[in-house]
Amino acid sequence: MSSTEQPQPQPLSRYESQKRRDWNTFGQYLKNQSPPVSLSHCNYNHVLDFLRYLDQFGKTKVHLHACIFFGHPSPPAPCACPLRQAWGSLDALIGRLRAAYEEHGGSPDTNPFGGGAIRLYLREVKDCQSKARGIPYNKKKKKKQHHQLRLKATAPTIAKLPFKDFTS
């Protein structure tokens, strides 16, 4: 490599690309407000408005209480219920924006993406979608380390069991 050649920057990971795109989209959303809002004046209300704005682009069917398919995970026919952003997508979006805010110099103490109002909104969306779609969102339980150690201890015992050949 000659002295005039600059090393090429590493391409961004999928996560970093998405985070940058989300950050730019949120910034554009704030600029389009009337009057425009600067990032330094952004608060949780702007974030909540942004999340509600994004609902119009959602692809997840969320049945209304009056819908005959309310609570059915696989409805047998189409209905007129609205499409919304899925809870998991909103949760991931907030995580990326929260990280981007701090990477752009924002303080964790003033991060509008990390406040209690945002967590409450996401919990309400999750509960509502869970009931409307008939799909429970169960938190994945972490395996206890003690249980993993016990499994490792029993592994050699299982390996010593006699093998029975069922192919003949």
Disulfide bonds with the S-S distance in Angstrom:
none
